[in-house]
């Protein structure tokens, strides 16, 4: 049980790292210009990655924990 909680914690930390990188990427891109198209590509790509690779496995882990209890 403790191992599964640590696994979920790793996904949450990974989520924070991804969004931190997105914020840094956006700020660097906006530094010299106001290109909305470039920023929207960065944000939409990060959102898809976040939903597929972070919250998908977390939802599966939560479901398994619920079934065990």
Predicted model as a PDB file, atoms N, CA, C, CB and O in Angstrom, pLDDT in the B-factor column:
MODEL        1                                                                  
ATOM      1  N   UNK A   1       0.817  -1.194   0.000  1.00 54.00           N  
ATOM      2  CA  UNK A   1       0.000   0.000   0.000  1.00 54.00           C  
ATOM      3  C   UNK A   1       0.861   1.259   0.000  1.00 54.00           C  
ATOM      4  CB  UNK A   1      -0.930  -0.002   1.199  1.00 54.00           C  
ATOM      5  O   UNK A   1       0.583   2.203  -0.739  1.00 54.00           O  
ATOM      6  N   UNK A   2       1.910   1.276   0.828  1.00 62.00           N  
ATOM      7  CA  UNK A   2       2.802   2.437   0.886  1.00 62.00           C  
ATOM      8  C   UNK A   2       3.500   2.659  -0.451  1.00 62.00           C  
ATOM      9  CB  UNK A   2       3.843   2.257   1.999  1.00 62.00           C  
ATOM     10  O   UNK A   2       3.689   3.796  -0.881  1.00 62.00           O  
ATOM     11  N   UNK A   3       3.880   1.564  -1.103  1.00 65.00           N  
ATOM     12  CA  UNK A   3       4.567   1.673  -2.392  1.00 65.00           C  
ATOM     13  C   UNK A   3       3.667   2.327  -3.432  1.00 65.00           C  
ATOM     14  CB  UNK A   3       5.018   0.288  -2.881  1.00 65.00           C  
ATOM     15  O   UNK A   3       4.140   3.115  -4.250  1.00 65.00           O  
ATOM     16  N   UNK A   4       2.380   2.010  -3.411  1.00 63.00           N  
ATOM     17  CA  UNK A   4       1.443   2.585  -4.378  1.00 63.00           C  
ATOM     18  C   UNK A   4       1.239   4.072  -4.107  1.00 63.00           C  
ATOM     19  CB  UNK A   4       0.092   1.845  -4.329  1.00 63.00           C  
ATOM     20  O   UNK A   4       1.090   4.857  -5.044  1.00 63.00           O  
ATOM     21  N   UNK A   5       1.231   4.463  -2.840  1.00 64.00           N  
ATOM     22  CA  UNK A   5       1.104   5.879  -2.513  1.00 64.00           C  
ATOM     23  C   UNK A   5       2.329   6.655  -2.993  1.00 64.00           C  
ATOM     24  CB  UNK A   5       0.913   6.066  -1.000  1.00 64.00           C  
ATOM     25  O   UNK A   5       2.207   7.793  -3.445  1.00 64.00           O  
ATOM     26  N   UNK A   6       3.512   6.039  -2.895  1.00 69.00           N  
ATOM     27  CA  UNK A   6       4.728   6.691  -3.383  1.00 69.00           C  
ATOM     28  C   UNK A   6       4.678   6.840  -4.898  1.00 69.00           C  
ATOM     29  CB  UNK A   6       5.980   5.893  -2.965  1.00 69.00           C  
ATOM     30  O   UNK A   6       5.128   7.849  -5.442  1.00 69.00           O  
ATOM     31  N   UNK A   7       4.126   5.830  -5.584  1.00 72.00           N  
ATOM     32  CA  UNK A   7       4.012   5.894  -7.038  1.00 72.00           C  
ATOM     33  C   UNK A   7       3.108   7.051  -7.451  1.00 72.00           C  
ATOM     34  CB  UNK A   7       3.472   4.567  -7.598  1.00 72.00           C  
ATOM     35  O   UNK A   7       3.421   7.778  -8.393  1.00 72.00           O  
ATOM     36  N   UNK A   8       2.007   7.221  -6.761  1.00 70.00           N  
ATOM     37  CA  UNK A   8       1.094   8.325  -7.069  1.00 70.00           C  
ATOM     38  C   UNK A   8       1.786   9.656  -6.804  1.00 70.00           C  
ATOM     39  CB  UNK A   8      -0.207   8.215  -6.233  1.00 70.00           C  
ATOM     40  O   UNK A   8       1.603  10.610  -7.561  1.00 70.00           O  
ATOM     41  N   UNK A   9       2.577   9.728  -5.739  1.00 74.00           N  
ATOM     42  CA  UNK A   9       3.327  10.945  -5.440  1.00 74.00           C  
ATOM     43  C   UNK A   9       4.315  11.298  -6.532  1.00 74.00           C  
ATOM     44  CB  UNK A   9       4.055  10.797  -4.133  1.00 74.00           C  
ATOM     45  O   UNK A   9       4.519  12.473  -6.836  1.00 74.00           O  
ATOM     46  N   UNK A  10       4.931  10.283  -7.126  1.00 79.00           N  
ATOM     47  CA  UNK A  10       5.876  10.512  -8.219  1.00 79.00           C  
ATOM     48  C   UNK A  10       5.154  11.125  -9.416  1.00 79.00           C  
ATOM     49  CB  UNK A  10       6.573   9.191  -8.627  1.00 79.00           C  
ATOM     50  O   UNK A  10       5.689  12.022 -10.067  1.00 79.00           O  
ATOM     51  N   UNK A  11       3.950  10.654  -9.710  1.00 76.00           N  
ATOM     52  CA  UNK A  11       3.185  11.225 -10.819  1.00 76.00           C  
ATOM     53  C   UNK A  11       2.833  12.688 -10.552  1.00 76.00           C  
ATOM     54  CB  UNK A  11       1.905  10.412 -11.058  1.00 76.00           C  
ATOM     55  O   UNK A  11       2.866  13.512 -11.466  1.00 76.00           O  
ATOM     56  N   UNK A  12       2.507  13.004  -9.334  1.00 76.00           N  
ATOM     57  CA  UNK A  12       2.159  14.385  -8.996  1.00 76.00           C  
ATOM     58  C   UNK A  12       3.387  15.285  -9.126  1.00 76.00           C  
ATOM     59  CB  UNK A  12       1.578  14.466  -7.564  1.00 76.00           C  
ATOM     60  O   UNK A  12       3.284  16.405  -9.627  1.00 76.00           O  
ATOM     61  N   UNK A  13       4.538  14.807  -8.680  1.00 81.00           N  
ATOM     62  CA  UNK A  13       5.780  15.577  -8.825  1.00 81.00           C  
ATOM     63  C   UNK A  13       6.128  15.758 -10.288  1.00 81.00           C  
ATOM     64  CB  UNK A  13       6.939  14.887  -8.089  1.00 81.00           C  
ATOM     65  O   UNK A  13       6.544  16.841 -10.699  1.00 81.00           O  
ATOM     66  N   UNK A  14       5.962  14.702 -11.086  1.00 83.00           N  
ATOM     67  CA  UNK A  14       6.228  14.805 -12.525  1.00 83.00           C  
ATOM     68  C   UNK A  14       5.308  15.831 -13.170  1.00 83.00           C  
ATOM     69  CB  UNK A  14       6.055  13.435 -13.208  1.00 83.00           C  
ATOM     70  O   UNK A  14       5.727  16.569 -14.062  1.00 83.00           O  
ATOM     71  N   UNK A  15       4.068  15.882 -12.727  1.00 80.00           N  
ATOM     72  CA  UNK A  15       3.119  16.863 -13.243  1.00 80.00           C  
ATOM     73  C   UNK A  15       3.603  18.278 -12.958  1.00 80.00           C  
ATOM     74  CB  UNK A  15       1.729  16.644 -12.632  1.00 80.00           C  
ATOM     75  O   UNK A  15       3.546  19.150 -13.825  1.00 80.00           O  
ATOM     76  N   UNK A  16       4.080  18.499 -11.739  1.00 81.00           N  
ATOM     77  CA  UNK A  16       4.583  19.825 -11.376  1.00 81.00           C  
ATOM     78  C   UNK A  16       5.810  20.199 -12.205  1.00 81.00           C  
ATOM     79  CB  UNK A  16       4.925  19.873  -9.883  1.00 81.00           C  
ATOM     80  O   UNK A  16       5.960  21.353 -12.605  1.00 81.00           O  
ATOM     81  N   UNK A  17       6.680  19.237 -12.463  1.00 87.00           N  
ATOM     82  CA  UNK A  17       7.877  19.498 -13.269  1.00 87.00           C  
ATOM     83  C   UNK A  17       7.492  19.860 -14.697  1.00 87.00           C  
ATOM     84  CB  UNK A  17       8.814  18.274 -13.265  1.00 87.00           C  
ATOM     85  O   UNK A  17       8.051  20.790 -15.278  1.00 87.00           O  
ATOM     86  N   UNK A  18       6.535  19.125 -15.265  1.00 85.00           N  
ATOM     87  CA  UNK A  18       6.103  19.413 -16.637  1.00 85.00           C  
ATOM     88  C   UNK A  18       5.537  20.827 -16.727  1.00 85.00           C  
ATOM     89  CB  UNK A  18       5.047  18.382 -17.107  1.00 85.00           C  
ATOM     90  O   UNK A  18       5.902  21.585 -17.626  1.00 85.00           O  
ATOM     91  N   UNK A  19       4.653  21.185 -15.806  1.00 84.00           N  
ATOM     92  CA  UNK A  19       4.053  22.515 -15.882  1.00 84.00           C  
ATOM     93  C   UNK A  19       5.056  23.611 -15.551  1.00 84.00           C  
ATOM     94  CB  UNK A  19       2.864  22.607 -14.943  1.00 84.00           C  
ATOM     95  O   UNK A  19       4.937  24.726 -16.061  1.00 84.00           O  
ATOM     96  N   UNK A  20       6.038  23.319 -14.712  1.00 85.00           N  
ATOM     97  CA  UNK A  20       7.112  24.284 -14.475  1.00 85.00           C  
ATOM     98  C   UNK A  20       7.898  24.546 -15.749  1.00 85.00           C  
ATOM     99  CB  UNK A  20       8.049  23.785 -13.375  1.00 85.00           C  
ATOM    100  O   UNK A  20       8.235  25.689 -16.058  1.00 85.00           O  
ATOM    101  N   UNK A  21       8.190  23.468 -16.493  1.00 88.00           N  
ATOM    102  CA  UNK A  21       8.906  23.616 -17.766  1.00 88.00           C  
ATOM    103  C   UNK A  21       8.067  24.394 -18.778  1.00 88.00           C  
ATOM    104  CB  UNK A  21       9.277  22.235 -18.339  1.00 88.00           C  
ATOM    105  O   UNK A  21       8.604  25.188 -19.550  1.00 88.00           O  
ATOM    106  N   UNK A  22       6.765  24.170 -18.777  1.00 85.00           N  
ATOM    107  CA  UNK A  22       5.880  24.906 -19.685  1.00 85.00           C  
ATOM    108  C   UNK A  22       5.903  26.396 -19.367  1.00 85.00           C  
ATOM    109  CB  UNK A  22       4.440  24.367 -19.594  1.00 85.00           C  
ATOM    110  O   UNK A  22       5.982  27.225 -20.274  1.00 85.00           O  
ATOM    111  N   UNK A  23       5.836  26.731 -18.111  1.00 82.00           N  
ATOM    112  CA  UNK A  23       5.843  28.139 -17.720  1.00 82.00           C  
ATOM    113  C   UNK A  23       7.166  28.800 -18.107  1.00 82.00           C  
ATOM    114  CB  UNK A  23       5.601  28.279 -16.206  1.00 82.00           C  
ATOM    115  O   UNK A  23       7.176  29.922 -18.613  1.00 82.00           O  
ATOM    116  N   UNK A  24       8.271  28.111 -17.871  1.00 84.00           N  
ATOM    117  CA  UNK A  24       9.580  28.657 -18.259  1.00 84.00           C  
ATOM    118  C   UNK A  24       9.671  28.797 -19.766  1.00 84.00           C  
ATOM    119  CB  UNK A  24      10.722  27.763 -17.743  1.00 84.00           C  
ATOM    120  O   UNK A  24      10.169  29.806 -20.266  1.00 84.00           O  
ATOM    121  N   UNK A  25       9.191  27.786 -20.505  1.00 83.00           N  
ATOM    122  CA  UNK A  25       9.209  27.862 -21.975  1.00 83.00           C  
ATOM    123  C   UNK A  25       8.391  29.020 -22.502  1.00 83.00           C  
ATOM    124  CB  UNK A  25       8.692  26.572 -22.573  1.00 83.00           C  
ATOM    125  O   UNK A  25       8.815  29.722 -23.421  1.00 83.00           O  
ATOM    126  N   UNK A  26       7.228  29.221 -21.927  1.00 82.00           N  
ATOM    127  CA  UNK A  26       6.377  30.340 -22.357  1.00 82.00           C  
ATOM    128  C   UNK A  26       7.016  31.685 -22.040  1.00 82.00           C  
ATOM    129  CB  UNK A  26       5.004  30.252 -21.689  1.00 82.00           C  
ATOM    130  O   UNK A  26       6.960  32.608 -22.852  1.00 82.00           O  
ATOM    131  N   UNK A  27       7.618  31.795 -20.874  1.00 78.00           N  
ATOM    132  CA  UNK A  27       8.231  33.076 -20.521  1.00 78.00           C  
ATOM    133  C   UNK A  27       9.426  33.379 -21.416  1.00 78.00           C  
ATOM    134  CB  UNK A  27       8.664  33.073 -19.054  1.00 78.00           C  
ATOM    135  O   UNK A  27       9.650  34.534 -21.777  1.00 78.00           O  
ATOM    136  N   UNK A  28      10.190  32.359 -21.777  1.00 80.00           N  
ATOM    137  CA  UNK A  28      11.318  32.584 -22.684  1.00 80.00           C  
ATOM    138  C   UNK A  28      10.845  32.983 -24.078  1.00 80.00           C  
ATOM    139  CB  UNK A  28      12.186  31.329 -22.770  1.00 80.00           C  
ATOM    140  O   UNK A  28      11.452  33.838 -24.723  1.00 80.00           O  
ATOM    141  N   UNK A  29       9.771  32.371 -24.536  1.00 79.00           N  
ATOM    142  CA  UNK A  29       9.247  32.698 -25.859  1.00 79.00           C  
ATOM    143  C   UNK A  29       8.640  34.098 -25.886  1.00 79.00           C  
ATOM    144  CB  UNK A  29       8.204  31.667 -26.283  1.00 79.00           C  
ATOM    145  O   UNK A  29       8.755  34.807 -26.886  1.00 79.00           O  
ATOM    146  N   UNK A  30       8.003  34.492 -24.808  1.00 76.00           N  
ATOM    147  CA  UNK A  30       7.371  35.809 -24.749  1.00 76.00           C  
ATOM    148  C   UNK A  30       8.350  36.935 -24.476  1.00 76.00           C  
ATOM    149  CB  UNK A  30       6.313  35.815 -23.697  1.00 76.00           C  
ATOM    150  O   UNK A  30       7.987  38.110 -24.534  1.00 76.00           O  
ATOM    151  N   UNK A  31       9.565  36.584 -24.186  1.00 76.00           N  
ATOM    152  CA  UNK A  31      10.569  37.573 -23.822  1.00 76.00           C  
ATOM    153  C   UNK A  31      10.728  38.655 -24.882  1.00 76.00           C  
ATOM    154  CB  UNK A  31      11.895  36.895 -23.584  1.00 76.00           C  
ATOM    155  O   UNK A  31      10.811  39.837 -24.546  1.00 76.00           O  
ATOM    156  N   UNK A  32      10.772  38.281 -26.133  1.00 75.00           N  
ATOM    157  CA  UNK A  32      11.023  39.257 -27.206  1.00 75.00           C  
ATOM    158  C   UNK A  32       9.834  39.501 -28.125  1.00 75.00           C  
ATOM    159  CB  UNK A  32      12.178  38.800 -28.031  1.00 75.00           C  
ATOM    160  O   UNK A  32       9.843  40.461 -28.895  1.00 75.00           O  
ATOM    161  N   UNK A  33       8.818  38.659 -28.062  1.00 76.00           N  
ATOM    162  CA  UNK A  33       7.693  38.833 -28.979  1.00 76.00           C  
ATOM    163  C   UNK A  33       6.394  38.398 -28.311  1.00 76.00           C  
ATOM    164  CB  UNK A  33       7.921  38.035 -30.279  1.00 76.00           C  
ATOM    165  O   UNK A  33       6.409  37.789 -27.242  1.00 76.00           O  
ATOM    166  N   UNK A  34       5.288  38.712 -28.941  1.00 67.00           N  
ATOM    167  CA  UNK A  34       3.981  38.342 -28.423  1.00 67.00           C  
ATOM    168  C   UNK A  34       3.274  37.357 -29.342  1.00 67.00           C  
ATOM    169  CB  UNK A  34       3.127  39.577 -28.231  1.00 67.00           C  
ATOM    170  O   UNK A  34       2.083  37.507 -29.612  1.00 67.00           O  
ATOM    171  N   UNK A  35       3.983  36.369 -29.814  1.00 77.00           N  
ATOM    172  CA  UNK A  35       3.402  35.405 -30.751  1.00 77.00           C  
ATOM    173  C   UNK A  35       2.445  34.456 -30.038  1.00 77.00           C  
ATOM    174  CB  UNK A  35       4.507  34.607 -31.452  1.00 77.00           C  
ATOM    175  O   UNK A  35       2.878  33.564 -29.309  1.00 77.00           O  
ATOM    176  N   UNK A  36       1.173  34.645 -30.245  1.00 69.00           N  
ATOM    177  CA  UNK A  36       0.165  33.804 -29.604  1.00 69.00           C  
ATOM    178  C   UNK A  36       0.186  32.386 -30.159  1.00 69.00           C  
ATOM    179  CB  UNK A  36      -1.220  34.411 -29.783  1.00 69.00           C  
ATOM    180  O   UNK A  36      -0.012  31.427 -29.413  1.00 69.00           O  
ATOM    181  N   UNK A  37       0.423  32.244 -31.455  1.00 73.00           N  
ATOM    182  CA  UNK A  37       0.392  30.921 -32.088  1.00 73.00           C  
ATOM    183  C   UNK A  37       1.465  30.015 -31.494  1.00 73.00           C  
ATOM    184  CB  UNK A  37       0.587  31.044 -33.612  1.00 73.00           C  
ATOM    185  O   UNK A  37       1.194  28.856 -31.179  1.00 73.00           O  
ATOM    186  N   UNK A  38       2.675  30.532 -31.341  1.00 77.00           N  
ATOM    187  CA  UNK A  38       3.752  29.723 -30.773  1.00 77.00           C  
ATOM    188  C   UNK A  38       3.439  29.297 -29.340  1.00 77.00           C  
ATOM    189  CB  UNK A  38       5.067  30.497 -30.811  1.00 77.00           C  
ATOM    190  O   UNK A  38       3.681  28.153 -28.955  1.00 77.00           O  
ATOM    191  N   UNK A  39       2.907  30.216 -28.570  1.00 79.00           N  
ATOM    192  CA  UNK A  39       2.584  29.917 -27.177  1.00 79.00           C  
ATOM    193  C   UNK A  39       1.435  28.918 -27.097  1.00 79.00           C  
ATOM    194  CB  UNK A  39       2.225  31.205 -26.416  1.00 79.00           C  
ATOM    195  O   UNK A  39       1.448  28.027 -26.247  1.00 79.00           O  
ATOM    196  N   UNK A  40       0.450  29.056 -27.966  1.00 77.00           N  
ATOM    197  CA  UNK A  40      -0.676  28.115 -27.924  1.00 77.00           C  
ATOM    198  C   UNK A  40      -0.231  26.703 -28.278  1.00 77.00           C  
ATOM    199  CB  UNK A  40      -1.786  28.566 -28.878  1.00 77.00           C  
ATOM    200  O   UNK A  40      -0.775  25.740 -27.739  1.00 77.00           O  
ATOM    201  N   UNK A  41       0.745  26.555 -29.172  1.00 81.00           N  
ATOM    202  CA  UNK A  41       1.276  25.222 -29.481  1.00 81.00           C  
ATOM    203  C   UNK A  41       1.974  24.621 -28.261  1.00 81.00           C  
ATOM    204  CB  UNK A  41       2.257  25.293 -30.673  1.00 81.00           C  
ATOM    205  O   UNK A  41       1.795  23.439 -27.964  1.00 81.00           O  
ATOM    206  N   UNK A  42       2.752  25.411 -27.567  1.00 81.00           N  
ATOM    207  CA  UNK A  42       3.448  24.925 -26.369  1.00 81.00           C  
ATOM    208  C   UNK A  42       2.435  24.488 -25.319  1.00 81.00           C  
ATOM    209  CB  UNK A  42       4.383  26.018 -25.792  1.00 81.00           C  
ATOM    210  O   UNK A  42       2.556  23.404 -24.748  1.00 81.00           O  
ATOM    211  N   UNK A  43       1.448  25.320 -25.066  1.00 80.00           N  
ATOM    212  CA  UNK A  43       0.466  25.013 -24.027  1.00 80.00           C  
ATOM    213  C   UNK A  43      -0.422  23.832 -24.392  1.00 80.00           C  
ATOM    214  CB  UNK A  43      -0.392  26.223 -23.757  1.00 80.00           C  
ATOM    215  O   UNK A  43      -0.716  22.996 -23.537  1.00 80.00           O  
ATOM    216  N   UNK A  44      -0.851  23.749 -25.638  1.00 80.00           N  
ATOM    217  CA  UNK A  44      -1.713  22.624 -26.023  1.00 80.00           C  
ATOM    218  C   UNK A  44      -0.947  21.306 -26.007  1.00 80.00           C  
ATOM    219  CB  UNK A  44      -2.310  22.862 -27.415  1.00 80.00           C  
ATOM    220  O   UNK A  44      -1.498  20.280 -25.607  1.00 80.00           O  
ATOM    221  N   UNK A  45       0.308  21.316 -26.431  1.00 84.00           N  
ATOM    222  CA  UNK A  45       1.132  20.107 -26.380  1.00 84.00           C  
ATOM    223  C   UNK A  45       1.353  19.665 -24.938  1.00 84.00           C  
ATOM    224  CB  UNK A  45       2.483  20.344 -27.075  1.00 84.00           C  
ATOM    225  O   UNK A  45       1.248  18.478 -24.627  1.00 84.00           O  
ATOM    226  N   UNK A  46       1.655  20.599 -24.072  1.00 81.00           N  
ATOM    227  CA  UNK A  46       1.867  20.267 -22.666  1.00 81.00           C  
ATOM    228  C   UNK A  46       0.591  19.744 -22.028  1.00 81.00           C  
ATOM    229  CB  UNK A  46       2.373  21.485 -21.901  1.00 81.00           C  
ATOM    230  O   UNK A  46       0.644  18.830 -21.205  1.00 81.00           O  
ATOM    231  N   UNK A  47      -0.542  20.301 -22.388  1.00 78.00           N  
ATOM    232  CA  UNK A  47      -1.810  19.827 -21.833  1.00 78.00           C  
ATOM    233  C   UNK A  47      -2.104  18.387 -22.234  1.00 78.00           C  
ATOM    234  CB  UNK A  47      -2.948  20.727 -22.285  1.00 78.00           C  
ATOM    235  O   UNK A  47      -2.540  17.582 -21.411  1.00 78.00           O  
ATOM    236  N   UNK A  48      -1.864  18.071 -23.491  1.00 81.00           N  
ATOM    237  CA  UNK A  48      -2.084  16.701 -23.966  1.00 81.00           C  
ATOM    238  C   UNK A  48      -1.128  15.732 -23.277  1.00 81.00           C  
ATOM    239  CB  UNK A  48      -1.909  16.622 -25.495  1.00 81.00           C  
ATOM    240  O   UNK A  48      -1.544  14.659 -22.842  1.00 81.00           O  
ATOM    241  N   UNK A  49       0.144  16.097 -23.176  1.00 82.00           N  
ATOM    242  CA  UNK A  49       1.122  15.252 -22.496  1.00 82.00           C  
ATOM    243  C   UNK A  49       0.708  15.047 -21.041  1.00 82.00           C  
ATOM    244  CB  UNK A  49       2.537  15.877 -22.577  1.00 82.00           C  
ATOM    245  O   UNK A  49       0.783  13.936 -20.515  1.00 82.00           O  
ATOM    246  N   UNK A  50       0.281  16.105 -20.413  1.00 78.00           N  
ATOM    247  CA  UNK A  50      -0.137  16.034 -19.005  1.00 78.00           C  
ATOM    248  C   UNK A  50      -1.316  15.083 -18.835  1.00 78.00           C  
ATOM    249  CB  UNK A  50      -0.510  17.432 -18.481  1.00 78.00           C  
ATOM    250  O   UNK A  50      -1.301  14.230 -17.947  1.00 78.00           O  
ATOM    251  N   UNK A  51      -2.316  15.218 -19.662  1.00 77.00           N  
ATOM    252  CA  UNK A  51      -3.496  14.368 -19.526  1.00 77.00           C  
ATOM    253  C   UNK A  51      -3.194  12.903 -19.828  1.00 77.00           C  
ATOM    254  CB  UNK A  51      -4.595  14.861 -20.442  1.00 77.00           C  
ATOM    255  O   UNK A  51      -3.677  12.016 -19.125  1.00 77.00           O  
ATOM    256  N   UNK A  52      -2.411  12.642 -20.853  1.00 80.00           N  
ATOM    257  CA  UNK A  52      -2.140  11.259 -21.252  1.00 80.00           C  
ATOM    258  C   UNK A  52      -1.155  10.541 -20.341  1.00 80.00           C  
ATOM    259  CB  UNK A  52      -1.618  11.234 -22.653  1.00 80.00           C  
ATOM    260  O   UNK A  52      -1.397   9.409 -19.922  1.00 80.00           O  
ATOM    261  N   UNK A  53      -0.058  11.198 -20.040  1.00 78.00           N  
ATOM    262  CA  UNK A  53       1.031  10.506 -19.365  1.00 78.00           C  
ATOM    263  C   UNK A  53       1.063  10.694 -17.851  1.00 78.00           C  
ATOM    264  CB  UNK A  53       2.316  10.960 -19.933  1.00 78.00           C  
ATOM    265  O   UNK A  53       1.769   9.959 -17.159  1.00 78.00           O  
ATOM    266  N   UNK A  54       0.332  11.638 -17.336  1.00 75.00           N  
ATOM    267  CA  UNK A  54       0.350  11.850 -15.896  1.00 75.00           C  
ATOM    268  C   UNK A  54      -0.980  11.425 -15.283  1.00 75.00           C  
ATOM    269  CB  UNK A  54       0.647  13.323 -15.568  1.00 75.00           C  
ATOM    270  O   UNK A  54      -1.009  10.518 -14.451  1.00 75.00           O  
ATOM    271  N   UNK A  55      -2.071  12.056 -15.676  1.00 75.00           N  
ATOM    272  CA  UNK A  55      -3.328  11.784 -14.982  1.00 75.00           C  
ATOM    273  C   UNK A  55      -3.989  10.498 -15.434  1.00 75.00           C  
ATOM    274  CB  UNK A  55      -4.276  12.924 -15.181  1.00 75.00           C  
ATOM    275  O   UNK A  55      -4.829   9.968 -14.705  1.00 75.00           O  
ATOM    276  N   UNK A  56      -3.656   9.976 -16.587  1.00 77.00           N  
ATOM    277  CA  UNK A  56      -4.162   8.658 -16.986  1.00 77.00           C  
ATOM    278  C   UNK A  56      -3.674   7.571 -16.038  1.00 77.00           C  
ATOM    279  CB  UNK A  56      -3.732   8.329 -18.421  1.00 77.00           C  
ATOM    280  O   UNK A  56      -4.493   6.852 -15.467  1.00 77.00           O  
ATOM    281  N   UNK A  57      -2.359   7.431 -15.853  1.00 78.00           N  
ATOM    282  CA  UNK A  57      -1.853   6.432 -14.904  1.00 78.00           C  
ATOM    283  C   UNK A  57      -2.274   6.696 -13.460  1.00 78.00           C  
ATOM    284  CB  UNK A  57      -0.352   6.379 -14.978  1.00 78.00           C  
ATOM    285  O   UNK A  57      -2.493   5.748 -12.707  1.00 78.00           O  
ATOM    286  N   UNK A  58      -2.391   7.956 -13.059  1.00 77.00           N  
ATOM    287  CA  UNK A  58      -2.829   8.265 -11.700  1.00 77.00           C  
ATOM    288  C   UNK A  58      -4.269   7.789 -11.488  1.00 77.00           C  
ATOM    289  CB  UNK A  58      -2.714   9.786 -11.422  1.00 77.00           C  
ATOM    290  O   UNK A  58      -4.595   7.246 -10.433  1.00 77.00           O  
ATOM    291  N   UNK A  59      -5.121   7.990 -12.482  1.00 78.00           N  
ATOM    292  CA  UNK A  59      -6.505   7.520 -12.379  1.00 78.00           C  
ATOM    293  C   UNK A  59      -6.549   5.998 -12.254  1.00 78.00           C  
ATOM    294  CB  UNK A  59      -7.324   7.978 -13.602  1.00 78.00           C  
ATOM    295  O   UNK A  59      -7.356   5.465 -11.492  1.00 78.00           O  
ATOM    296  N   UNK A  60      -5.699   5.302 -12.988  1.00 81.00           N  
ATOM    297  CA  UNK A  60      -5.630   3.843 -12.896  1.00 81.00           C  
ATOM    298  C   UNK A  60      -5.180   3.415 -11.502  1.00 81.00           C  
ATOM    299  CB  UNK A  60      -4.672   3.279 -13.963  1.00 81.00           C  
ATOM    300  O   UNK A  60      -5.727   2.469 -10.935  1.00 81.00           O  
ATOM    301  N   UNK A  61      -4.191   4.106 -10.951  1.00 78.00           N  
ATOM    302  CA  UNK A  61      -3.710   3.785  -9.602  1.00 78.00           C  
ATOM    303  C   UNK A  61      -4.799   4.019  -8.564  1.00 78.00           C  
ATOM    304  CB  UNK A  61      -2.471   4.623  -9.258  1.00 78.00           C  
ATOM    305  O   UNK A  61      -4.982   3.198  -7.666  1.00 78.00           O  
ATOM    306  N   UNK A  62      -5.523   5.126  -8.675  1.00 77.00           N  
ATOM    307  CA  UNK A  62      -6.604   5.407  -7.741  1.00 77.00           C  
ATOM    308  C   UNK A  62      -7.686   4.325  -7.812  1.00 77.00           C  
ATOM    309  CB  UNK A  62      -7.211   6.785  -8.031  1.00 77.00           C  
ATOM    310  O   UNK A  62      -8.227   3.911  -6.787  1.00 77.00           O  
ATOM    311  N   UNK A  63      -7.992   3.876  -9.024  1.00 81.00           N  
ATOM    312  CA  UNK A  63      -8.999   2.837  -9.199  1.00 81.00           C  
ATOM    313  C   UNK A  63      -8.548   1.533  -8.546  1.00 81.00           C  
ATOM    314  CB  UNK A  63      -9.288   2.616 -10.690  1.00 81.00           C  
ATOM    315  O   UNK A  63      -9.347   0.860  -7.894  1.00 81.00           O  
ATOM    316  N   UNK A  64      -7.271   1.168  -8.714  1.00 81.00           N  
ATOM    317  CA  UNK A  64      -6.754  -0.051  -8.097  1.00 81.00           C  
ATOM    318  C   UNK A  64      -6.768   0.050  -6.576  1.00 81.00           C  
ATOM    319  CB  UNK A  64      -5.337  -0.334  -8.588  1.00 81.00           C  
ATOM    320  O   UNK A  64      -7.109  -0.917  -5.895  1.00 81.00           O  
ATOM    321  N   UNK A  65      -6.400   1.210  -6.039  1.00 77.00           N  
ATOM    322  CA  UNK A  65      -6.435   1.388  -4.585  1.00 77.00           C  
ATOM    323  C   UNK A  65      -7.863   1.283  -4.042  1.00 77.00           C  
ATOM    324  CB  UNK A  65      -5.828   2.745  -4.203  1.00 77.00           C  
ATOM    325  O   UNK A  65      -8.095   0.709  -2.978  1.00 77.00           O  
ATOM    326  N   UNK A  66      -8.801   1.839  -4.780  1.00 77.00           N  
ATOM    327  CA  UNK A  66     -10.199   1.789  -4.359  1.00 77.00           C  
ATOM    328  C   UNK A  66     -10.721   0.357  -4.359  1.00 77.00           C  
ATOM    329  CB  UNK A  66     -11.063   2.663  -5.272  1.00 77.00           C  
ATOM    330  O   UNK A  66     -11.458  -0.042  -3.458  1.00 77.00           O  
ATOM    331  N   UNK A  67     -10.334  -0.416  -5.378  1.00 80.00           N  
ATOM    332  CA  UNK A  67     -10.769  -1.808  -5.457  1.00 80.00           C  
ATOM    333  C   UNK A  67     -10.172  -2.656  -4.348  1.00 80.00           C  
ATOM    334  CB  UNK A  67     -10.401  -2.394  -6.802  1.00 80.00           C  
ATOM    335  O   UNK A  67     -10.821  -3.584  -3.865  1.00 80.00           O  
ATOM    336  N   UNK A  68      -8.953  -2.357  -3.937  1.00 76.00           N  
ATOM    337  CA  UNK A  68      -8.303  -3.116  -2.867  1.00 76.00           C  
ATOM    338  C   UNK A  68      -8.947  -2.835  -1.514  1.00 76.00           C  
ATOM    339  CB  UNK A  68      -6.814  -2.785  -2.811  1.00 76.00           C  
ATOM    340  O   UNK A  68      -9.007  -3.713  -0.653  1.00 76.00           O  
ATOM    341  N   UNK A  69      -9.427  -1.609  -1.332  1.00 71.00           N  
ATOM    342  CA  UNK A  69     -10.054  -1.259  -0.047  1.00 71.00           C  
ATOM    343  C   UNK A  69     -11.449  -1.784  -0.043  1.00 71.00           C  
ATOM    344  CB  UNK A  69     -10.049   0.266   0.205  1.00 71.00           C  
ATOM    345  O   UNK A  69     -12.171  -1.609   0.939  1.00 71.00           O  
TER     346      UNK A  69                                                      
ENDMDL                                                                          
END                                                                             
